[in-house]
Amino acid sequence: MADSEAIITENLTRDFKGIHAVNHLNLQVPTGQVFGFLGPNGAGKTTTIHLLLGLLAPTVGTAKVLGYDIRSAAGKIRGQTGVLLEYTGLYERLTVEDNLEFYGRIWGMSASERQARSKELLGQLGLWERRKEVVGKWSKGMKQKLAVARAIFHRPALIFLDEPTSGLDPVSASQLHQDLRDLVRHEGTTIFLTTHNLAEAEQLCNLVAVIRQGQIIAYGSPAELRSQGTTPQAEIEGTNFTPALIAALKARPEIAGVNLKDNLLSLDLTGTSRLAPLVNLVVEKGGQIEEVRKGRKSLEEVFLTLVTENKKSE
């Protein structure tokens, strides 16, 4: 496996009672990046992680993680990865530093390594001054930051994070986003991230893959996914968007679709359509414009389109 790839899968498949939970998955995850693994509930995300960690055996196919085969070297894979899935793995009756001390011992780190790593990592996450506090008294956001520290304490080359900001308030989630970016920059860690928050994926991820019913249906950077198979959009915010105005817009050849919701008029454009003539048309038809925005669909809109289209084709 090339050093530039943290994960490579080849036709990775796992069946449960005749159902393909993961269906001939071919995937590449570069090192030192945040990789987003997106999909609806039941798409196969958790099963894929369990396969990559060697916790499940594949029915067909294989994969290499950090250069190790998941069938023959699962122990080595788990020894060099960090995992934060559904539970934080924290002992709430212990202090912050005692939690990290406990896990450092499990990973076979020396006393000097544990002390140095604790100071380094808690300092990066802004938790060093609170290291003597009992974890059970902390907010969910603070516990989640410590859980990330716990998962990477032994300096893993790869960390799996499942919904790391689930249940966090916007401020805590934003801070955790920055912490993860810093960890990638400082540690060179590869992050394999699953999330239902598409805005989060758009902000954090260098690459994303969309999985549905065990199969990859899209792969690329957020910008590439936004541009593939999607049309440019324009949004016009205002009032007095009458049926006659809507009909006039729909009749224009450079408009592929029109949607009006409350006071927001969304236009799907064809090719490199110029926006000025459309704005003039809205004004001529009596529309009162407050703001005009042009851009491509968000990753969330593309994700919903991909999942919906694939569902219809089944």
ChimeraX attribute file (.defattr): number of C-alpha atoms within 10 A of each C-alpha:
attribute: neighborCount
match mode: 1-to-1
recipient: residues
	/A:1	12
	/A:2	11
	/A:3	10
	/A:4	12
	/A:5	17
	/A:6	24
	/A:7	23
	/A:8	22
	/A:9	20
	/A:10	15
	/A:11	16
	/A:12	24
	/A:13	24
	/A:14	25
	/A:15	15
	/A:16	9
	/A:17	7
	/A:18	7
	/A:19	11
	/A:20	16
	/A:21	22
	/A:22	28
	/A:23	23
	/A:24	20
	/A:25	22
	/A:26	16
	/A:27	15
	/A:28	19
	/A:29	22
	/A:30	18
	/A:31	21
	/A:32	20
	/A:33	21
	/A:34	23
	/A:35	25
	/A:36	28
	/A:37	24
	/A:38	24
	/A:39	25
	/A:40	16
	/A:41	11
	/A:42	13
	/A:43	19
	/A:44	21
	/A:45	24
	/A:46	17
	/A:47	19
	/A:48	23
	/A:49	20
	/A:50	13
	/A:51	21
	/A:52	27
	/A:53	24
	/A:54	22
	/A:55	16
	/A:56	16
	/A:57	19
	/A:58	22
	/A:59	15
	/A:60	15
	/A:61	17
	/A:62	21
	/A:63	24
	/A:64	21
	/A:65	25
	/A:66	22
	/A:67	17
	/A:68	17
	/A:69	18
	/A:70	25
	/A:71	19
	/A:72	10
	/A:73	15
	/A:74	20
	/A:75	14
	/A:76	17
	/A:77	23
	/A:78	18
	/A:79	13
	/A:80	17
	/A:81	22
	/A:82	25
	/A:83	24
	/A:84	21
	/A:85	18
	/A:86	11
	/A:87	11
	/A:88	18
	/A:89	18
	/A:90	20
	/A:91	15
	/A:92	14
	/A:93	13
	/A:94	16
	/A:95	19
	/A:96	25
	/A:97	22
	/A:98	18
	/A:99	21
	/A:100	27
	/A:101	20
	/A:102	15
	/A:103	18
	/A:104	21
	/A:105	13
	/A:106	10
	/A:107	14
	/A:108	11
	/A:109	16
	/A:110	11
	/A:111	12
	/A:112	9
	/A:113	12
	/A:114	22
	/A:115	15
	/A:116	11
	/A:117	20
	/A:118	24
	/A:119	15
	/A:120	13
	/A:121	19
	/A:122	21
	/A:123	13
	/A:124	15
	/A:125	20
	/A:126	11
	/A:127	20
	/A:128	16
	/A:129	10
	/A:130	13
	/A:131	18
	/A:132	13
	/A:133	16
	/A:134	17
	/A:135	23
	/A:136	15
	/A:137	12
	/A:138	12
	/A:139	11
	/A:140	18
	/A:141	21
	/A:142	16
	/A:143	19
	/A:144	25
	/A:145	24
	/A:146	25
	/A:147	22
	/A:148	24
	/A:149	24
	/A:150	26
	/A:151	24
	/A:152	23
	/A:153	23
	/A:154	23
	/A:155	17
	/A:156	19
	/A:157	20
	/A:158	26
	/A:159	21
	/A:160	23
	/A:161	21
	/A:162	21
	/A:163	15
	/A:164	24
	/A:165	23
	/A:166	15
	/A:167	12
	/A:168	16
	/A:169	11
	/A:170	11
	/A:171	10
	/A:172	17
	/A:173	19
	/A:174	14
	/A:175	15
	/A:176	21
	/A:177	18
	/A:178	13
	/A:179	18
	/A:180	18
	/A:181	18
	/A:182	15
	/A:183	21
	/A:184	17
	/A:185	13
	/A:186	10
	/A:187	15
	/A:188	16
	/A:189	25
	/A:190	25
	/A:191	28
	/A:192	22
	/A:193	23
	/A:194	23
	/A:195	20
	/A:196	17
	/A:197	13
	/A:198	20
	/A:199	12
	/A:200	17
	/A:201	24
	/A:202	18
	/A:203	12
	/A:204	20
	/A:205	19
	/A:206	17
	/A:207	22
	/A:208	25
	/A:209	22
	/A:210	22
	/A:211	24
	/A:212	23
	/A:213	21
	/A:214	25
	/A:215	21
	/A:216	20
	/A:217	15
	/A:218	18
	/A:219	17
	/A:220	16
	/A:221	17
	/A:222	23
	/A:223	15
	/A:224	14
	/A:225	22
	/A:226	20
	/A:227	16
	/A:228	11
	/A:229	10
	/A:230	16
	/A:231	20
	/A:232	19
	/A:233	22
	/A:234	22
	/A:235	18
	/A:236	22
	/A:237	20
	/A:238	16
	/A:239	15
	/A:240	14
	/A:241	22
	/A:242	14
	/A:243	9
	/A:244	11
	/A:245	17
	/A:246	16
	/A:247	11
	/A:248	14
	/A:249	21
	/A:250	16
	/A:251	11
	/A:252	12
	/A:253	10
	/A:254	18
	/A:255	20
	/A:256	17
	/A:257	16
	/A:258	17
	/A:259	12
	/A:260	15
	/A:261	8
	/A:262	9
	/A:263	14
	/A:264	17
	/A:265	18
	/A:266	18
	/A:267	23
	/A:268	20
	/A:269	24
	/A:270	16
	/A:271	11
	/A:272	9
	/A:273	16
	/A:274	11
	/A:275	15
	/A:276	8
	/A:277	10
	/A:278	18
	/A:279	15
	/A:280	11
	/A:281	14
	/A:282	20
	/A:283	15
	/A:284	11
	/A:285	16
	/A:286	14
	/A:287	19
	/A:288	15
	/A:289	17
	/A:290	10
	/A:291	10
	/A:292	14
	/A:293	11
	/A:294	14
	/A:295	11
	/A:296	17
	/A:297	19
	/A:298	17
	/A:299	21
	/A:300	18
	/A:301	13
	/A:302	20
	/A:303	21
	/A:304	14
	/A:305	14
	/A:306	18
	/A:307	18
	/A:308	11
	/A:309	11
	/A:310	13
	/A:311	11
	/A:312	7
	/A:313	6
	/A:314	5
